[in-house]
Amino acid sequence: MVNETIQLGKGLTLKNPVMTASGTFGYGEEYADFIDLTKLGGILVKGTTLNHREGNPYPRMAETPSGMLNAVGLQNKGVDYFVETIYPRIKDIDTNIIVNVSGSTIEDYCAVAEKVNALENVPAIELNVSCPNVKQGGMAFGVTTTGIEQVVSAVRKVYDKHLIVKLSPNVTSIADLALAAEASGADSVSLINTLLGMAIDAEKRRPKLSTVTGGLSGACVKPIALRMVWQVAKAVKIPVIGLGGISSATDAIEFLLAGASAIEIGTANFIDPTITVKVAQGIVEYCERHGFKNVSDLTGALEINS
Amino acid sequence: MKKITDFRLIEKKEWAKSTYLLLQSDEPLEEIKAGQFVQVRVDDAQHTYLRRPISIHDVDYQNRTITLLVQRVGEGSNKIADTELNDTLNIIYPLGNGFTIPEKNQNAILVGGGIGIAPLYYLGKMLKEKGIEPQFLLGGRSKSDLIMLEDFESVGKVYITTNDGSLGEEGFVTQHSIWKEKKFDMIYTCGPKPMMMALTKMARENNIDCEVSLENLMACGLGACLCCVENTIEGNVCVCKEGPVININKLLW
């Protein structure tokens, strides 16, 4: 029997390292026909802001080779709606329900974090300081160490459970930002959010997205994400959650070997809504095949000079 | 309940721009409403990544088959249309809300343009089961766009327009003489957006209830990614979940 448990510290224990990436899995309910949600390490629910947001105009999506661009722009009904309507529906699912907290001002982030802090069955938040699709939205904080320090230390004061900070890849040195998050009180970091990209319809001479630019995700971003996870894991002492293009158990294992303690699966859920449980099973089989007793032993087990 | 499963191609018909695929499942079918759609996985295509949403054209529970009409528009749809007999397609279904089937008898017209005719066939059959005689008004650019006509004729009366006049009346569906000859109290439509917009305008002017089936660009098909939204009087709604069928009372166009 392989032990799949992952301890991320500060009250966050996962049954297995597989979680779902925010914005790709709704509130979990959308996938309940396809998989047993209790087989997941955690569900990162859709980005939640203080107030209702309509998001960006259509078109918000463009398919790209081995990936897609999105410019949804954090459409959600606001934290109060989440607390009153959605939370009661999902709070008893036997997995970690983690709220992705988004905002455009420090006060907004803190207000949402405080409200979510009061929810008994939400053991953690993922602070989204890296959404590329909202003006002054998050990414402004997420691309400088000063911005990260300001928002993370402010949220830290009002939120006393497990605080994950989700990092943007649209920076010069992601390890520096991870260090800033760690120094400001983050319990773990997750990376990467989407890469800023663009698509053009040459025939119409128009951008494919209403916002012109958007966030790139899917299999095509994996090598970049993997490199960044490796760099961050070497730099920080807190656990690293890896994501970016993971579409198979092998992909997930590569992230763990590079130093991630857990992983999130995002865009791949659109192609195979059962991919999460397949990846979890594949990781166990890998451990059996290679003689690892604990999935957590894979973290950072990359052998570079051998 | 939504399901992900493989369907085997057991019959295929091809036209210049579109293909008829009769697909069989090993398992009993889930309950499917007219107007619902499937998400088909496209494997080994260089420039595609996501599934392709395709309307369900027909359902046969006894033989565990669904029928899709696939228009060749790009790499993804070409790959699906190229599926060979006995090959399988991985399908997520049934998705979306479907058309409203009225309880009482209505004078309903089902207006399809191009490949948008696909979901209207199964809708016509469902209406007929309810004792409502469906009337189809099908439009295309020319004769070759109009496929499966005999099947439609076996379900209800069929009226046709083509832009070049090669079949039926010349012009757009909104210009067909049937609108002057008959009074309708329900329009169901699926097709190119300009056509559906013209019908929406006509329905409003004549006080006819109308449902349109939208085909916004889609990623997940499950209401999770919020990419395929249509702006309505209720704000942005997911076409894949709250649609694809939307009553014109909710539309902003």
Chai-1 contact restraints between the chains, C-beta under 6 A:
chainA,res_idxA,chainB,res_idxB,connection_type,confidence,min_distance_angstrom,max_distance_angstrom,comment,restraint_id
A,F25,B,A224,contact,1.0,0.0,6.0,A-B,restraint_1
A,G26,B,A224,contact,1.0,0.0,6.0,A-B,restraint_2
A,E30,B,L222,contact,1.0,0.0,6.0,A-B,restraint_3
A,E30,B,G223,contact,1.0,0.0,6.0,A-B,restraint_4
A,E30,B,A224,contact,1.0,0.0,6.0,A-B,restraint_5
A,D33,B,M1,contact,1.0,0.0,6.0,A-B,restraint_6
A,D33,B,K2,contact,1.0,0.0,6.0,A-B,restraint_7
A,F34,B,I4,contact,1.0,0.0,6.0,A-B,restraint_8
A,E54,B,G235,contact,1.0,0.0,6.0,A-B,restraint_9
A,E54,B,N236,contact,1.0,0.0,6.0,A-B,restraint_10
A,Y58,B,V229,contact,1.0,0.0,6.0,A-B,restraint_11
A,P59,B,L217,contact,1.0,0.0,6.0,A-B,restraint_12
A,R60,B,C227,contact,1.0,0.0,6.0,A-B,restraint_13
A,M61,B,L217,contact,1.0,0.0,6.0,A-B,restraint_14
A,M61,B,A219,contact,1.0,0.0,6.0,A-B,restraint_15
A,M61,B,C227,contact,1.0,0.0,6.0,A-B,restraint_16
A,E63,B,Y49,contact,1.0,0.0,6.0,A-B,restraint_17
A,E63,B,L50,contact,1.0,0.0,6.0,A-B,restraint_18
A,P65,B,H47,contact,1.0,0.0,6.0,A-B,restraint_19
A,S66,B,Y49,contact,1.0,0.0,6.0,A-B,restraint_20
A,G67,B,Y49,contact,1.0,0.0,6.0,A-B,restraint_21
A,N70,B,C227,contact,1.0,0.0,6.0,A-B,restraint_22
A,V72,B,L226,contact,1.0,0.0,6.0,A-B,restraint_23
A,Q75,B,L226,contact,1.0,0.0,6.0,A-B,restraint_24
A,Q75,B,N236,contact,1.0,0.0,6.0,A-B,restraint_25
A,G218,B,Y49,contact,1.0,0.0,6.0,A-B,restraint_26
A,F270,B,A219,contact,1.0,0.0,6.0,A-B,restraint_27
A,F270,B,C220,contact,1.0,0.0,6.0,A-B,restraint_28
